[in-house]
Amino acid sequence: APARPAELSAGGVLLSIRCPDGSRCVRRLEPDAPLEAAFLLAEAGWVEQPGTAPLPPAFKLAAQFPRRVFARDGAAAVSLAAAGLGGAQEALLIELPSE
């Protein structure tokens, strides 16, 4: 899981990730944190309901306005800010792969 710094700079990003069941994972991260931290946050917050499948490894994260989709490949090498997620608040949602 992403480290929780004791104090974030004034430029911290409040990242909110919406799961398919409507629940949210929220964490404040530094803008220079790797995009991978958003994927780890989504995995940590995912709760499987009885009879439902676990979070598939090929899930993506998407921002609505403007629409942007983020894949896991290369996410460790890109910061949140470089991915365009450097604002004070950023909202993402989990997109499951279509079967």
Secondary structure, 3 states (H helix, E strand, C coil): CCCCCCCCCCCCEEEEEECCCCCEEEEEECCCCECHHHHHHHHHHCCCCCCCCCCCCCCEEEECCCCEEECCCCHHHCECCCCCCCCCEEEEEEECCCC
